[in-house]
Amino acid sequence: MKQFLSISSLVILSLLIFSCSVKKKKAKYINNNYKELLGAFPEAQVSVVKDSIKLIFPNNVTFKIGSSNILPTFESKIERFASIMKKYSKTNLLITGFTDNSGEASLNLKLSMDRAQEVKKYLIKSAVADSRLFTWGLGEKNPVTSNETPEGRAKNRRVEFVVLYKPN
């Protein structure tokens, strides 16, 4: 019986050590990705949320009112973002589109999804695997600031990226 307990204890200890090792590797991987994104985009909001990374570019560089066409100033940022994300293939990306509150809510919801889809297409064109990319449109929900001014509305016309670690 004593030998059985020792073997069981060793198995449990080995599983705990393995689990801690996997968590440390995951944390290091996410931390390295975070540092690289932070260094590449000092103008963006980059934050670690649990075991994912959230990235929001300055909102005045993404889309015009009522449009899902990516502004040229945003294209270069997406290309740089894509080049970094290609290095971190153990991640998936959630691209969430938003609008200001101009116009009908149903149209804004469609527009926000179109914005997320356009960014996805651009990332695919920049050689990020389609299988890693997921989109979501939230319309005028979750504004980052008031829609009372043109500047505020510009900030609310955005996409946000969430970088999610995917285990093997």
Salt bridges, closest charged atoms under 4 A:
GLU36 OE2 - LYS87 NZ 2.54
GLU43 OE2 - LYS77 NZ 3.03
ASP51 OD2 - LYS26 NZ 2.50
ASP100 OD2 - ARG157 NH1 2.93
ASP114 OD2 - LYS110 NZ 2.86
GLU118 OE2 - LYS121 NZ 3.17
ASP130 OD1 - LYS120 NZ 3.22
GLU160 OE1 - LYS54 NZ 3.33
GLU160 OE2 - ARG158 NE 2.90
